[in-house]
């Protein structure tokens, strides 16, 4: 018999209770119980990451700011060989655990908590807004910060790296769009080659200092989302001593959105104290627009398209269609305007933007009006025309038990309820290597069982949403962010 593990319900902050609550133990379990049959061709690890505060951050905690914890399941020959969960050992996490530092952490050190993927034989934990990635071992232990062989500068005034790169399926290279509040009105488009080094980096000017969680890639273009969630000076300077706060805010007002911040100001704010608020807010005066830049272009070559105010955390995919660019996104009406500790300001819906490069006009079309997030597609079609997409249904700003399968050709959506008391997280698509259809494969994702207090790795048929297999885990995987399938021995150019 296994013990039932129930998360805390005591905190007033929804992002510290129920399945948002952190887990306190690192577990290793082998020979996991499987219901159903795991496909024989699955040989690799399913990895997912999310915030997992090491210490009590208090009721003002923002969900995005917890230290990262990676959860992984190793699958081979129809068996689930192990489950592991591990904190990413930033300097602060290592200090709290009484362990030596891993590698050489810099000033922008943070326990990456937003995405985890495999590239060039490295397992990388990623976070946005300037902090460097962390490299992990195959077994999810921390190696240390990764600067891509010295090609990723980690200095004030540079955007750093991104949490949401997209892989070109033709080359295997990772394309990213990075932002950081120290960089003023500049974001950086970069290409990470299959030698593990950044081979191209281009600064792009935007209106001010926006939060850019995601972007999109087509075969010919980079799609830039310049939207009205921007760096908020008042929030960023809450921990600056009251006597000098007006001076610091006045200085920031003169440089934010125009120039990189002076290094002494950056250093002072970075050391300001124990702030738990994300320094980004909805800015109704900031124009909403989408930029289209040729892949080999620069800031001067960006075509900007004005759209109605909204915010986008995630794109589903994008592609070129003659003289238009088609971008499918999850559209939020606002973000961090009234709810300041997490994304919960109205339904987030699947929306298509069609951008006409001849006329300069943007057309917005609603595709599915159910609240949803974490859209995924067959990533062999990244930047190419896609037919299918999958997403998780949300209820009151939190993941529910529904998975959605969108057919973009017919405009229809199928849904699957996993069951009462279950809570889904992001599901990623893993293709059948012998399949020919776009949706011939499986979906993989963690599902929390509230009654049992434990989680499962669920494997579903991507075409029908029927059950294929369930891997039963020894503990709970809290609500988190992004996950990916990391196949063993993959040809880097074909991943």
C-alpha positions in Angstrom: 0.0 0.0 0.0 1.2 3.5 -0.8 0.7 6.6 1.3 -1.7 9.2 0.0 0.1 12.6 -0.3 -2.0 15.7 0.0 -0.7 19.2 -0.9 -1.2 22.1 1.5 -4.4 24.1 1.4 -3.4 26.6 4.1 -1.9 29.5 2.0 -4.0 32.4 0.9 -2.0 32.4 -2.4 -3.6 30.0 -4.9 -0.1 29.4 -6.3 1.1 27.9 -3.1 -1.8 25.5 -2.4 -3.5 22.5 -3.9 -1.5 21.2 -6.9 0.4 24.5 -7.2 2.0 23.8 -3.8 5.6 22.7 -4.0 6.8 19.3 -3.1 9.5 19.0 -0.5 11.3 15.8 -1.4 13.5 14.6 -4.3 12.5 11.1 -5.2 14.1 8.2 -7.2 11.8 5.3 -8.1 12.6 2.4 -10.4 10.5 -0.2 -12.2 7.3 1.9 -12.2 3.9 0.3 -12.5 2.3 0.7 -16.0 -1.3 0.3 -16.9 -1.9 -0.5 -20.6 1.1 -0.8 -22.9 3.8 1.7 -23.7 4.7 1.7 -27.4 7.8 -0.3 -28.1 9.4 2.5 -30.1 9.5 4.9 -27.2 13.1 5.1 -26.1 13.9 8.2 -24.1 12.9 10.5 -21.3 9.8 12.5 -20.8 10.9 15.7 -19.0 9.0 18.6 -17.5 9.9 21.5 -15.3 8.1 24.1 -13.2 8.4 26.4 -10.2 8.9 24.6 -6.9 9.9 27.1 -4.1 12.6 25.7 -1.8 11.5 27.9 1.1 8.2 29.5 2.0 8.1 32.6 -0.2 5.0 34.2 1.6 1.5 35.0 0.4 2.6 37.6 -2.1 4.6 35.0 -4.1 4.3 35.1 -7.9 4.0 31.7 -9.5 6.7 32.4 -12.1 9.4 33.0 -9.5 9.8 29.7 -7.7 13.0 27.7 -8.0 12.9 25.2 -10.8 12.3 21.5 -10.3 12.6 18.9 -13.1 10.5 15.8 -13.2 11.5 12.9 -15.6 10.4 9.4 -16.5 12.8 7.1 -18.5 11.0 4.8 -20.9 12.5 1.9 -22.9 11.3 -1.4 -24.4 7.8 -0.9 -23.1 8.9 -0.3 -19.5 9.1 2.8 -17.3 12.6 2.3 -15.8 12.7 5.3 -13.5 11.2 8.5 -12.2 13.3 11.3 -10.7 12.6 14.8 -9.5 15.4 17.3 -8.9 15.8 20.9 -8.0 18.0 22.9 -10.4 21.0 23.7 -8.3 21.5 27.4 -8.8 23.9 29.0 -6.3 21.1 30.0 -3.9 19.5 26.5 -4.0 22.9 24.8 -3.5 23.5 27.1 -0.5 20.1 26.3 1.0 20.8 22.6 0.7 24.3 22.9 2.1 25.9 21.7 -1.2 28.8 23.1 -3.2 28.0 25.3 -6.2 27.7 23.6 -9.6 29.9 25.2 -12.2 30.5 28.9 -12.0 27.2 30.8 -11.3 27.2 34.5 -12.5 25.4 37.5 -11.2 22.2 36.7 -13.2 21.9 33.3 -11.5 18.5 31.6 -11.1 17.3 28.1 -10.8 15.7 27.8 -14.3 12.1 26.8 -14.0 10.3 27.3 -17.4 11.4 24.7 -20.0 13.6 21.7 -20.3 14.8 20.1 -23.5 17.7 18.2 -25.2 20.0 19.9 -27.6 23.4 18.8 -28.9 23.5 16.0 -26.4 22.9 18.3 -23.5 19.8 18.5 -21.2 19.1 22.1 -20.7 16.8 23.8 -18.1 15.7 27.2 -19.4 14.3 30.4 -18.0 13.6 33.8 -19.7 14.6 37.4 -18.9 18.3 37.1 -18.9 19.4 34.2 -16.6 21.5 31.6 -18.3 20.4 28.0 -18.9 21.5 25.3 -16.6 22.9 22.0 -17.9 21.6 18.7 -16.3 22.9 15.2 -16.5 20.9 12.4 -18.1 19.7 11.6 -14.5 18.7 15.2 -14.0 21.4 16.2 -11.6 22.8 19.7 -12.1 26.1 20.2 -14.0 26.0 24.1 -13.9 25.3 27.2 -15.9 25.6 26.8 -19.7 26.9 29.7 -21.9 27.0 27.7 -25.1 30.8 27.5 -25.3 31.2 31.2 -24.4 28.9 32.4 -27.1 26.1 33.5 -24.7 27.1 36.8 -23.0 25.7 37.2 -19.5 26.3 40.8 -18.9 24.1 43.8 -18.1 22.5 45.3 -21.2 22.2 42.0 -23.0 19.0 40.0 -23.3 20.6 36.7 -22.3 18.7 33.5 -23.5 15.0 32.5 -23.8 12.7 30.0 -22.3 10.9 29.2 -25.5 13.2 28.4 -28.4 11.8 26.7 -31.5 13.7 24.0 -33.4 13.9 24.2 -37.2 13.0 20.6 -38.2 15.1 20.9 -41.3 18.4 21.8 -39.6 17.9 20.9 -36.0 19.0 24.4 -34.9 17.3 26.2 -32.1 15.9 29.7 -32.8 15.2 31.9 -29.9 13.9 35.4 -29.1 15.3 36.7 -25.8 14.4 39.7 -23.7 15.6 41.3 -20.4 14.6 44.4 -18.6 18.2 45.6 -18.4 18.4 45.8 -22.2 16.0 48.7 -22.7 14.1 48.5 -25.9 16.1 45.7 -27.4 15.4 42.0 -27.8 17.7 39.5 -29.4 17.0 36.9 -32.1 19.5 34.1 -32.0 20.3 30.7 -33.7 21.9 28.0 -31.7 23.7 25.6 -34.0 24.2 21.9 -33.7 27.7 22.4 -32.5 26.2 23.8 -29.3 27.3 27.4 -30.1 25.3 30.5 -31.0 26.1 31.2 -34.6 23.9 34.2 -35.2 22.5 36.9 -32.9 20.6 40.1 -34.0 19.3 42.9 -31.8 15.8 44.1 -32.6 14.3 47.3 -31.4 10.8 47.3 -29.9 8.6 50.0 -28.4 9.7 49.7 -24.8 10.7 46.9 -22.4 8.0 44.2 -23.0 7.7 40.7 -21.6 8.1 38.2 -24.5 7.6 34.7 -23.3 7.3 33.2 -26.8 7.6 34.0 -30.5 7.0 32.0 -33.7 9.1 30.8 -36.6 8.2 30.2 -40.3 10.4 28.9 -43.1 11.3 32.5 -44.1 10.4 34.7 -41.1 10.7 35.4 -37.4 7.4 36.4 -35.7 7.9 38.9 -32.9 5.1 39.6 -30.3 5.5 43.2 -29.0 2.6 43.3 -26.6 1.4 45.5 -23.6 2.9 43.7 -20.7 6.0 45.8 -19.8 8.6 46.3 -17.1 7.1 48.1 -14.2 9.4 50.5 -12.4 7.3 50.8 -9.2 7.3 47.0 -8.7 11.0 46.7 -9.5 12.0 49.4 -7.0 9.9 48.3 -4.0 13.0 47.1 -2.1 15.1 50.2 -2.8 15.4 52.3 0.4 12.6 54.8 0.6 14.9 57.9 0.8 16.5 57.2 -2.6 13.5 55.5 -4.3 12.3 58.7 -6.1 15.8 59.3 -7.5 16.1 55.7 -8.7 12.6 55.7 -10.3 13.3 59.0 -12.0 16.5 57.6 -13.5 14.7 54.5 -14.7 11.9 56.5 -16.2 14.5 58.3 -18.4 16.1 55.1 -19.7 13.5 52.3 -19.7 12.4 51.6 -23.3 15.2 53.7 -24.8 18.6 52.6 -23.6 20.1 49.8 -21.5 20.1 50.6 -17.8 23.3 51.9 -16.1 25.2 49.0 -14.5 25.1 50.5 -11.0 21.3 50.8 -11.2 21.1 47.2 -12.4 23.3 46.0 -9.6 21.4 47.9 -7.0 18.0 46.6 -8.0 19.4 43.1 -8.4 20.5 43.3 -4.7 17.4 45.1 -3.6 16.0 42.5 -1.3 13.6 39.7 -1.2 11.1 40.9 -3.8 8.5 38.2 -4.7 6.6 40.2 -7.3 7.2 39.8 -11.0 8.2 43.3 -12.2 5.9 43.3 -15.3 2.4 44.8 -15.5 -0.3 45.4 -18.1 0.4 48.7 -19.8 -2.7 50.1 -21.6 -0.7 52.9 -23.2 1.7 50.4 -25.0 0.7 49.6 -28.6 0.1 45.9 -29.4 1.7 44.8 -32.6 3.3 41.8 -34.3 6.6 42.1 -36.2 7.7 40.0 -39.2 11.4 39.8 -39.8 13.2 37.8 -42.5 15.3 35.1 -40.9 18.4 36.7 -42.4 17.2 40.3 -41.7 17.9 42.8 -39.0 15.9 45.3 -36.9 15.5 47.7 -39.9 13.8 44.9 -41.9 11.0 44.2 -39.5 7.4 44.8 -40.8 5.1 45.8 -37.9 1.4 45.0 -37.9 -0.9 46.7 -35.3 -3.4 44.4 -33.5 -6.0 44.9 -30.8 -4.6 44.9 -27.2 -4.0 41.4 -25.9 -1.3 39.2 -24.5 0.1 35.9 -25.8 2.2 33.5 -23.7 2.3 30.8 -26.3 2.1 30.3 -30.0 0.9 27.1 -31.5 2.7 27.4 -34.8 3.2 29.8 -37.8 3.8 29.4 -41.5 4.2 31.3 -44.7 1.2 31.3 -47.1 2.3 33.2 -50.3 2.4 36.8 -49.3 0.8 36.3 -45.9 2.1 34.9 -42.6 -0.3 32.8 -40.5 0.2 32.7 -36.8 -1.9 30.6 -34.4 -1.7 31.7 -30.7 -3.5 31.4 -27.4 -4.8 35.0 -26.8 -5.4 36.4 -23.3 -7.5 39.6 -23.1 -5.1 41.2 -20.6 -2.4 40.0 -18.3 -1.2 41.3 -14.8 -3.7 44.1 -14.9 -5.8 43.0 -11.9 -4.3 39.6 -10.9 -0.7 40.2 -10.1 0.7 36.8 -8.9 -0.3 34.6 -11.9 -2.1 34.4 -15.3 -5.8 34.5 -14.5 -7.6 37.4 -16.2 -10.3 35.9 -18.4 -10.5 33.1 -20.9 -7.5 32.4 -23.1 -8.7 31.3 -26.5 -7.2 29.9 -29.7 -6.8 32.7 -32.2 -5.3 33.1 -35.7 -3.6 36.2 -37.0 -3.2 36.5 -40.7 -0.6 39.1 -41.6 -0.7 40.4 -45.2 2.8 41.5 -46.3 1.4 43.3 -49.4 -1.1 45.5 -47.6 0.3 45.7 -44.1 -3.0 44.6 -42.7 -3.6 42.1 -39.9 -6.7 40.0 -39.6 -7.7 38.3 -36.3 -9.9 35.2 -36.4 -11.2 33.3 -33.4 -10.8 29.5 -33.7 -12.0 28.0 -30.4 -13.5 30.0 -27.6 -12.9 27.5 -24.8 -10.3 28.6 -22.2 -7.1 26.7 -22.8 -3.3 27.0 -22.7 -0.1 25.0 -23.4 -0.7 24.5 -27.2 1.4 21.9 -29.0 1.8 20.6 -32.5 3.8 18.1 -34.4 7.2 19.8 -34.2 8.3 18.1 -37.4 6.1 20.9 -38.9 7.4 23.9 -37.0 7.3 26.8 -39.3 5.4 24.8 -41.9 1.6 24.5 -42.5 0.1 22.4 -39.8 -3.4 20.9 -39.5 -3.6 19.7 -35.9 -2.9 21.2 -32.5 -3.5 20.0 -29.0 -4.1 22.1 -25.8 -5.1 21.7 -22.2 -8.5 23.1 -21.1 -8.4 25.6 -18.2 -11.0 26.3 -15.6 -10.9 29.5 -13.5 -7.3 30.1 -14.6 -6.0 26.6 -13.6 -5.5 23.4 -15.6 -8.6 21.2 -15.7 -9.1 17.6 -16.8 -9.8 18.3 -20.5 -7.6 17.8 -23.5 -8.5 19.5 -26.8 -7.6 18.4 -30.3 -7.9 21.1 -32.9 -8.4 20.4 -36.7 -7.4 23.7 -38.3 -8.4 22.5 -41.7 -12.0 21.7 -40.8 -12.3 24.2 -37.9 -13.5 21.5 -35.6 -12.3 20.6 -32.1 -12.6 17.3 -30.2 -12.3 17.1 -26.4 -11.5 14.4 -23.9 -12.3 14.6 -20.2 -9.7 12.6 -18.3 -12.0 12.2 -15.3 -13.3 14.0 -12.2 -10.6 14.9 -9.7 -7.8 14.8 -12.3 -5.7 17.8 -13.4 -3.8 17.8 -16.6 -0.6 19.6 -17.4 1.0 20.3 -20.8 1.0 17.4 -23.2 3.6 17.1 -26.0 3.2 15.2 -29.3 5.6 12.3 -30.0 5.3 11.0 -33.5 5.2 7.3 -34.5 8.5 6.8 -36.4 6.7 4.5 -38.9 3.7 6.8 -39.3 2.8 9.0 -42.2 -0.1 11.0 -40.9 0.4 14.3 -39.0 -1.4 13.0 -36.0 0.0 9.5 -36.0 1.7 9.4 -32.6 1.0 9.8 -28.9 0.5 12.6 -26.5 2.5 12.5 -23.2 1.9 14.6 -20.1 1.6 14.5 -16.3 -1.8 14.3 -14.7 -2.5 14.8 -11.0 -5.0 12.7 -9.1 -6.4 14.9 -6.4 -8.0 12.1 -4.4 -4.9 10.0 -4.4 -2.5 12.9 -4.0 -0.2 11.4 -6.6 0.5 12.0 -10.3 0.7 9.8 -13.4 2.4 10.0 -16.8 -0.5 9.6 -19.2 0.1 8.5 -22.8 -2.8 9.0 -25.2 -3.4 8.3 -28.9 -3.0 11.7 -30.5 -5.6 11.1 -33.2 -8.4 9.7 -30.9 -7.4 11.0 -27.5 -7.9 7.4 -26.2 -5.8 5.9 -23.5 -2.6 4.1 -24.5 -0.8 3.7 -21.2 -0.5 5.2 -17.7 2.8 5.3 -15.7 2.0 5.5 -12.0 4.4 7.8 -10.1 5.5 7.6 -6.5 4.7 11.3 -5.7 3.0 14.4 -6.9 4.1 16.5 -9.9 2.9 20.1 -9.1 1.3 22.3 -11.8 4.2 23.6 -13.8 5.3 24.8 -17.2 6.9 23.1 -20.2 7.9 19.5 -21.0 9.5 17.6 -23.9 10.2 14.2 -25.1 14.0 13.6 -25.2 14.7 10.6 -27.4 17.8 8.5 -26.9 20.4 8.6 -29.7 18.5 11.0 -31.9 20.2 12.4 -35.0 20.7 16.0 -33.9 19.8 17.3 -37.4 16.5 15.4 -37.4 15.2 16.1 -33.9 
